[in-house]
Amino acid sequence: MGVRFFTLHPALQPPSSSQASILRQQQHHKMPRHSSKYASAYDNDDISTLSSNTIGTFNIYSRRFRSKIFHEDVFSIHSLGIKSTSLKYITAVSIAVLTTIYMTFSDSFLKLSAYELSRSLDISQGYSDYTTLQNPQDVDSSVDRRADEIASYYASHPSEYNKRCDNIMIYMPNSFAFHGHGSQMNTYLMAVLVSTYLDRPLLLLEPEGVWNKYEGGSQFGCPTDVSLDEIPTGFSRLIDHPIWLHNGCSIPKCHDYGVWSQMTTKFNPRGHFCKDPTTSREVNAIVARGSPLRGYMREISNEMMSNKNPEGSLRWAMNLGASREEAQRFVEMKSGKDKWDYVVSLMVNSGVLRLQPWIAKDVQHFLQNVDLPIDSVFDAIHVRRGDKLESESRGPVVDYWVQRGYTEQNMPLNFIPFSYYLAQWTEESCQHHDGIMEHHVYVATDDPIVVKQEIDRLIAEDKSTSSQALGNWAPTLLYNGCHQFMFHFNPTQEKSFHLGGDGEKYPIEGDNCSARYHRNIASMADFMMLARSRTFVGEYNSNWGKLLRVMRMRLTDVEPFSTLLDTRIAWGRDGVAGPGL
């Protein structure tokens, strides 16, 4: 039976005229996301020039501009994200252009509210270059800004604020804390998709006290220059759960962590009722953890992609940050694959998987030691071996060698050679290009020593003068006639980038919280480089590969309205649907 949607998702509920007035007054006093010194990394409202807002206001190209404006009774320059202190910078030409736009689309203006204009015309709010896994310019910051403003309003109106938090979904990440980064983040994205589909704010419940078994309070380790008392525990030490998902709601005080945890044995989409003693309100909470959540999403995946409930599909897309136009596109789509790609693109466009500021800072410092600037043009390869060779990757590896005349018993290697990844840059492409094509290639792997040995052998086998081993192991390899590769590894190339030992199953002897944090930073730095590369070569057999496909999806104006950045699958399965599917 399909899920019914009756009310607009709280974060997207348009304010009334009086509420909009209050929101405009509160624009200079928004609720900070963090009470610590790191808040400035996100909430920088000081506009010294009009440049960014002018670009956002009159950005009529691509999908950033949508023909939707606002009610006349709430028309205000504040609705455009331009502060009164910046008005002196508005030229007569800007006023004329704004007036022309207003007159041209006046019929549309009366149908839409102020928050939709801010969402339509806003541009980057100034995210740190290292706060998002994707490039910051690929994130529509107005989604978060709008939710922040609405939460600020409700925070000053407790009765209305509580009402919108009466139906929530609580996700408990700790059950997958022993998994790798990819598994934990993929499961979190499942919680995002399910909660927005069920039209509920999503809250994270992390273990405290006796329920938390990790030194320093988190599986992601201990940063050295931050007091652990000032930062979250668990999964929230890594990811800054955005306000457009939690809507400013809080976990009701009905139960302790142990009781909530007992409710996760089986996913119950109807939720559990409890009375919050601090507010005396009855709250309905769906409580979820890893495996039951995955099972439920797989159970309803066909329903999520069906066209049986157009109203529900419209709300789901808007819950993920879509404009009305974008949401209507989703409703009208027929292909299940296109719909999955579209909702994933919406989620990425809204800025999901944003790093906590201390993580972003340390990732930045880490990548500054890589001789390949993150804002340069580069390609990337992900080589996952380790524990995956004994599980998910075993079948494809055997198939690879059987196709080359070997048997499972006499395979020369128990993995697929690095040269097969390089073969994704084909010899045929050289026929359409004059001269040498240079590729700076970032290699992320859990087997760096062996991969380097493979590169050295390829260089030795190549008799051309273009292949050479340079000082400090910075090799250049001419491959397939015209592709000249220059390889780059992260500074901790001799270390496993996994949080724990072999696939998280076996702890590292003598491990400590600081060492775990260092591996965490190295891992996220690798992932950021892979996600932002021009061309990515890898596989979908690991959670990392699946997650990278998600983070490389982008919205477009051309059917099917989403696209995957250049991604080439070296071996194994060649496609995935939603996270966890």
C-alpha positions in Angstrom: 0.0 0.0 0.0 1.4 3.4 -1.1 2.5 6.0 1.4 0.1 8.9 1.6 1.3 12.5 1.8 -1.0 15.1 3.3 1.1 18.0 4.3 4.1 19.8 2.8 7.4 18.8 4.3 8.2 21.1 7.3 11.4 22.6 5.8 9.5 23.5 2.6 6.4 25.0 4.2 6.0 28.5 2.9 5.6 31.2 5.6 2.5 33.4 5.8 2.9 37.1 5.1 3.4 37.9 8.8 5.9 35.1 9.2 7.8 36.3 6.1 8.1 39.7 7.7 9.5 38.2 10.9 11.9 36.1 8.8 13.2 39.2 7.0 13.8 40.9 10.4 15.7 37.8 11.6 17.9 37.5 8.5 20.8 39.1 10.4 20.2 36.9 13.5 20.0 33.3 12.1 20.5 30.4 14.4 24.1 29.2 14.1 24.6 25.6 13.1 27.4 25.3 15.7 27.8 26.9 19.0 31.6 26.6 18.7 34.1 28.7 16.9 33.5 26.6 13.8 30.2 28.2 13.0 31.9 30.8 10.9 32.8 28.2 8.4 29.2 28.0 7.3 27.4 31.1 8.4 29.2 34.0 6.8 26.6 36.6 6.1 28.9 39.6 5.7 28.5 40.8 2.1 31.2 43.3 1.3 30.2 43.6 -2.3 27.0 42.8 -4.3 28.8 40.6 -6.7 27.7 37.2 -5.5 24.1 38.2 -4.8 23.9 40.1 -8.1 25.0 37.0 -9.9 22.4 34.9 -8.0 19.6 37.5 -8.5 20.1 37.8 -12.3 21.4 34.4 -13.0 19.1 33.5 -15.9 21.2 30.7 -17.4 20.8 27.0 -16.9 18.5 25.5 -14.2 19.5 28.1 -11.5 16.8 30.4 -12.8 13.2 29.2 -12.6 10.2 31.2 -13.6 8.7 31.4 -10.1 8.6 34.4 -7.9 6.5 35.4 -4.9 3.4 36.9 -3.5 3.2 40.7 -3.9 2.4 41.2 -0.3 5.8 39.8 0.8 7.8 41.3 -2.1 11.1 42.6 -0.5 14.6 42.9 -1.5 15.4 40.7 1.5 13.6 37.9 -0.3 16.4 38.0 -2.9 19.0 37.4 -0.2 20.3 41.0 -0.5 20.8 42.8 2.8 19.8 46.4 3.4 23.5 47.3 4.1 24.3 46.2 0.5 21.6 48.3 -1.3 24.0 51.1 -1.9 25.8 48.9 -4.4 22.7 48.3 -6.5 23.0 50.3 -9.7 20.2 51.7 -11.8 20.8 49.0 -14.4 20.2 46.3 -11.7 17.0 48.0 -10.7 15.9 48.2 -14.3 16.7 44.5 -14.9 14.8 43.4 -11.8 11.8 45.5 -12.7 11.8 44.0 -16.2 11.9 40.5 -14.8 9.1 41.3 -12.3 6.9 42.7 -15.0 7.6 39.9 -17.5 6.7 37.1 -15.1 4.1 38.9 -12.9 1.5 36.2 -13.5 3.9 33.6 -12.1 4.8 35.8 -9.2 1.4 35.7 -7.6 1.4 31.9 -7.5 4.6 31.4 -5.5 6.0 32.4 -2.2 9.0 34.3 -1.0 11.0 31.2 0.0 10.8 29.9 -3.5 12.4 32.9 -5.0 15.3 32.7 -2.6 15.7 29.0 -3.6 15.4 29.8 -7.3 17.8 32.8 -7.6 20.3 32.1 -4.8 23.9 31.0 -5.6 26.7 29.7 -3.5 26.5 30.8 0.1 30.3 30.5 0.5 30.9 26.9 1.5 34.5 26.1 2.3 36.2 24.4 -0.6 36.7 21.4 1.6 33.3 21.2 3.3 31.6 19.3 0.6 32.8 16.2 -1.1 31.7 17.6 -4.5 32.8 21.0 -5.8 31.0 23.7 -3.7 29.6 25.4 -6.8 27.6 22.2 -7.5 25.7 22.7 -4.2 22.5 24.9 -4.1 23.0 26.5 -0.7 19.6 28.1 -0.8 18.1 24.8 0.3 19.9 25.0 3.6 19.4 28.7 4.0 15.7 28.5 3.5 15.4 25.7 6.1 17.6 27.7 8.5 15.3 30.7 8.2 12.2 28.7 8.7 13.7 26.9 11.7 14.6 30.3 13.2 11.0 31.4 12.9 9.7 28.3 14.6 12.3 28.5 17.3 10.7 31.8 18.3 7.1 30.3 18.1 7.3 27.1 20.2 3.8 25.8 19.6 4.2 25.9 15.9 7.8 24.6 16.1 6.7 21.5 18.1 3.8 20.8 15.8 6.0 20.4 12.8 8.2 17.9 14.8 5.4 15.7 15.9 6.2 13.1 13.2 9.9 12.3 12.9 12.3 9.6 11.8 15.2 8.7 14.1 18.3 7.1 12.5 20.8 5.3 14.8 24.1 5.1 12.9 26.0 3.2 15.6 24.9 -0.3 14.4 27.2 0.2 11.4 30.0 2.0 13.2 32.4 -1.0 12.7 31.9 -0.7 8.9 34.0 1.3 6.5 33.3 4.9 5.4 31.4 3.8 2.3 29.0 1.5 4.1 28.3 4.0 6.8 27.7 6.9 4.4 25.6 4.8 2.0 23.3 3.7 4.8 23.0 7.3 6.0 21.9 8.2 2.5 19.3 5.5 2.6 17.9 7.1 5.8 17.8 10.4 4.0 15.9 8.9 1.0 13.4 7.0 3.2 12.7 9.8 5.6 12.1 12.3 2.8 9.9 9.8 1.1 7.9 9.2 4.3 7.7 13.0 4.7 9.4 13.2 8.1 12.3 15.2 9.5 15.4 13.0 10.0 17.2 13.1 13.3 20.4 11.2 14.2 20.7 9.6 17.6 24.3 8.9 18.7 25.3 6.6 21.6 26.4 8.3 24.8 27.9 7.0 28.0 27.9 3.2 28.4 26.3 2.8 25.0 29.4 4.3 23.3 32.2 1.7 23.0 34.8 3.9 21.1 37.7 5.7 22.7 37.0 9.4 22.3 33.4 8.7 21.6 33.5 8.1 17.9 34.6 5.5 15.3 36.1 8.4 13.4 38.7 9.1 16.0 39.9 12.2 17.9 41.0 15.5 16.3 44.0 16.9 18.1 43.2 20.6 18.3 39.5 20.4 19.3 38.0 19.6 22.7 36.1 16.4 22.5 33.5 17.9 24.9 32.6 20.5 22.2 32.1 18.1 19.2 29.6 15.3 18.5 30.1 11.6 19.0 29.6 8.8 16.6 28.8 9.3 13.0 28.0 13.0 13.6 31.7 13.6 14.3 32.3 13.1 10.6 29.1 14.4 8.9 27.3 17.7 9.6 23.6 16.6 9.4 22.0 19.5 7.5 19.1 21.5 8.8 17.0 20.9 5.7 16.8 17.3 6.9 16.4 17.7 10.7 14.4 21.0 10.4 15.5 22.1 13.9 13.7 19.2 15.6 15.2 17.4 18.5 15.0 13.8 19.9 12.0 13.5 22.2 12.9 12.6 25.8 10.6 9.7 26.0 13.2 6.9 26.2 16.9 6.4 26.8 19.2 5.1 24.1 18.7 1.5 25.0 14.9 1.6 24.6 15.1 3.5 21.3 17.6 0.8 20.1 15.2 -2.0 20.9 12.7 -0.4 18.5 15.1 -0.8 15.6 14.9 -4.6 15.4 12.3 -4.3 12.6 11.6 -1.2 10.6 8.1 0.0 11.4 6.9 2.6 8.9 3.9 3.4 11.2 6.3 4.6 13.9 6.0 4.5 17.7 4.0 6.9 19.8 5.5 8.4 22.9 4.8 11.5 25.1 7.8 13.8 25.5 7.9 14.8 29.2 9.7 18.0 28.4 7.0 19.3 26.1 3.9 17.1 27.1 3.4 16.5 23.4 2.8 13.2 21.8 5.4 12.3 19.2 5.3 9.6 16.5 8.8 8.4 15.8 10.0 5.9 13.2 13.3 4.4 14.6 15.8 2.8 12.2 19.2 1.3 12.1 21.4 -0.2 9.3 20.2 -3.6 8.2 16.4 -3.3 8.9 16.5 0.1 7.1 18.2 -1.5 4.1 15.7 -4.3 4.0 12.8 -1.8 4.1 14.2 0.3 1.3 14.7 -2.7 -0.9 11.1 -3.7 -0.1 9.6 -0.4 -1.2 12.1 0.6 -3.9 9.6 -0.3 -6.7 6.9 1.7 -5.0 9.2 4.7 -4.6 9.8 4.7 -8.4 6.2 4.1 -9.4 3.8 6.8 -10.7 0.9 5.6 -8.7 1.0 8.5 -6.2 1.9 11.7 -8.2 1.3 13.9 -5.1 3.6 11.8 -3.0 6.3 11.9 -5.7 6.0 15.7 -6.0 6.4 16.1 -2.2 9.3 13.6 -2.1 11.3 15.6 -4.7 10.6 18.9 -2.9 11.6 17.3 0.4 15.0 16.7 -1.3 15.3 20.3 -2.3 13.6 20.4 -5.8 11.9 23.4 -7.1 8.3 22.9 -8.2 9.4 22.7 -11.8 12.0 20.1 -10.9 9.6 18.1 -8.8 7.1 18.1 -11.7 9.8 16.7 -13.9 10.3 13.9 -11.5 6.5 13.1 -11.4 6.4 12.9 -15.2 9.4 10.5 -15.6 8.7 7.0 -16.7 12.0 5.2 -16.4 12.9 3.8 -13.0 16.6 4.2 -13.6 16.1 7.9 -14.6 14.0 8.5 -11.5 16.7 7.0 -9.2 19.4 9.1 -10.8 17.2 12.2 -10.5 16.4 11.8 -6.8 20.1 11.1 -6.1 21.1 14.2 -8.1 18.6 16.3 -6.1 20.1 15.0 -2.9 23.6 15.8 -4.0 22.6 19.2 -5.3 21.1 20.1 -1.9 24.5 19.4 -0.2 24.1 16.1 1.6 27.3 14.5 3.1 28.7 17.8 4.3 31.8 17.4 6.4 32.1 18.8 9.9 34.3 21.9 10.0 37.2 20.3 11.9 37.1 17.4 9.3 37.1 19.9 6.4 40.0 21.8 8.0 42.2 18.7 8.4 41.3 17.4 5.0 42.4 20.7 3.5 45.7 20.5 5.4 46.2 16.9 4.3 45.6 17.6 0.6 47.9 20.6 0.6 50.7 18.0 1.0 49.6 16.3 -2.3 51.4 17.6 -5.4 48.1 17.9 -7.2 45.9 20.9 -6.4 42.2 19.9 -5.9 41.1 22.8 -8.1 43.2 21.6 -11.0 42.0 19.3 -13.8 42.9 15.7 -13.0 41.7 12.1 -13.4 41.4 9.5 -10.7 41.5 5.7 -10.2 40.2 3.8 -7.2 41.8 0.4 -6.7 40.1 -1.6 -3.9 41.6 -4.9 -2.9 42.1 -6.0 0.7 39.2 -7.8 2.3 37.0 -7.3 -0.8 39.0 -9.9 -2.7 37.6 -12.5 -0.3 34.0 -11.4 -0.6 32.2 -9.2 -3.1 35.1 -9.0 -5.6 36.0 -12.7 -5.7 33.6 -13.6 -8.5 34.6 -10.9 -10.9 38.3 -11.6 -10.3 37.9 -15.3 -11.1 35.9 -14.4 -14.2 38.6 -12.0 -15.4 41.3 -14.7 -15.2 39.1 -17.5 -16.6 38.4 -15.4 -19.7 42.2 -15.3 -20.1 42.6 -19.1 -20.1 43.3 -19.7 -16.4 41.3 -21.6 -13.8 40.4 -20.5 -10.3 43.1 -22.8 -9.0 46.0 -21.4 -11.0 45.2 -17.7 -11.3 48.5 -15.8 -11.5 47.2 -13.0 -9.2 44.2 -12.9 -6.8 43.3 -9.4 -8.1 42.7 -7.6 -11.4 45.9 -5.9 -12.6 46.3 -2.1 -12.5 46.9 -2.1 -16.2 43.3 -3.0 -16.7 42.2 0.2 -15.1 44.5 2.2 -17.4 43.0 0.4 -20.4 39.8 2.5 -19.9 41.7 5.2 -21.8 41.6 3.3 -25.1 43.9 3.2 -28.0 41.0 4.1 -30.2 40.7 7.5 -28.6 44.2 8.3 -29.8 43.0 8.0 -33.4 40.9 11.1 -32.9 43.6 13.2 -31.2 46.9 14.6 -32.5 49.8 14.4 -30.2 50.1 13.3 -26.6 47.2 13.7 -24.1 48.5 14.4 -20.6 46.7 12.9 -17.6 47.5 13.8 -14.0 46.0 10.7 -12.2 45.3 10.5 -8.5 45.4 6.9 -7.3 43.4 6.0 -4.2 44.1 2.4 -3.0 44.3 0.2 0.0 47.3 -1.6 -1.7 49.7 1.3 -2.6 52.9 -0.7 -2.4 51.8 -3.3 -4.9 50.1 -0.8 -7.2 53.4 1.2 -7.3 55.3 -2.0 -8.2 52.8 -2.6 -11.0 53.4 0.9 -12.4 57.2 0.4 -12.2 56.9 -2.8 -14.2 54.7 -1.1 -16.8 57.4 1.7 -17.1 60.1 -0.9 -17.5 58.2 -2.8 -20.2 57.6 0.5 -22.1 60.7 1.1 -24.4 59.6 4.7 -25.3 61.6 7.6 -23.9 58.4 9.1 -22.6 58.1 6.7 -19.8 60.5 7.4 -16.9 60.8 7.0 -13.2 61.4 10.5 -11.7 62.8 11.4 -8.3 60.7 10.8 -5.2 58.6 8.3 -7.2 56.7 10.6 -9.5 56.6 8.4 -12.6 55.4 9.2 -16.1 54.0 6.4 -18.3 53.1 6.6 -22.0 50.1 4.2 -22.5 48.3 3.1 -25.6 50.3 5.4 -27.8 49.0 8.8 -26.8 48.0 8.8 -23.1 50.7 10.1 -20.9 50.0 9.4 -17.2 51.6 11.2 -14.3 50.6 9.4 -11.1 49.9 10.9 -7.7 49.3 9.2 -4.3 48.3 10.6 -1.0 51.0 11.3 1.6 50.2 8.3 3.7 50.6 6.0 0.8 52.2 3.3 2.9 49.2 3.1 5.3 45.8 1.5 5.0 43.2 4.1 4.5 40.6 2.0 6.3 39.5 3.1 9.7 40.4 -0.2 11.3 42.4 -3.2 10.2 41.5 -5.5 7.4 38.0 -4.3 6.4 37.3 -3.1 9.9 36.9 -6.7 11.1 40.2 -7.0 12.9 41.6 -4.1 15.1 45.1 -2.8 14.5 47.4 -3.7 17.4 48.4 -0.6 19.4 45.8 1.5 17.6 44.6 4.7 19.3 42.0 7.4 18.8 44.5 9.9 17.2 45.7 7.2 14.7 42.2 6.3 13.8 41.4 10.0 13.2 44.4 10.3 10.9 43.2 7.3 8.8 39.8 8.9 8.8 41.2 12.2 7.3 43.3 10.3 4.7 40.2 8.3 3.7 38.0 11.4 3.3 40.8 13.2 1.4 41.0 10.3 -1.0 37.2 10.3 -1.5 37.1 14.0 -2.1 39.7 13.7 -4.9 37.9 10.8 -6.5 34.5 12.6 -6.3 35.9 15.8 -7.9 38.0 14.2 -10.6 37.3 14.9 -14.3 37.4 11.2 -15.2 36.9 8.5 -12.5 37.9 4.8 -13.1 36.9 2.2 -10.6 34.2 -0.4 -9.8 30.8 -0.7 -8.2 31.7 -3.8 -6.1 32.6 -1.8 -3.0 30.6 0.7 -1.0 33.1 3.3 -2.0 32.4 2.7 -5.7 28.7 2.9 -5.2 29.0 6.0 -3.1 31.2 7.7 -5.7 28.6 7.1 -8.3 26.1 8.9 -6.1 28.4 11.9 -5.5 29.2 12.3 -9.2 25.5 12.7 -10.2 24.4 16.1 -11.4 21.2 17.8 -12.4 20.8 19.0 -16.0 18.3 20.9 -18.1 18.3 18.2 -20.8 16.4 14.9 -20.6 16.7 12.7 -18.5 17.6 15.8 -16.4 20.5 14.2 -14.6 23.9 13.1 -15.7 26.8 11.1 -14.4 30.2 12.8 -14.6 32.7 10.8 -16.7 32.9 7.5 -14.8 34.4 4.3 -16.3 34.0 0.9 -14.8 37.1 -1.2 -15.1 35.4 -4.5 -14.1 32.5 -6.1 -12.3 28.9 -4.8 -12.2 28.3 -1.8 -14.5 25.4 -0.2 -12.8 23.6 0.5 -9.5 20.3 2.1 -8.5 19.8 3.9 -5.2 22.2 3.6 -2.2 22.1 0.1 -0.8 20.3 -1.4 -3.8 
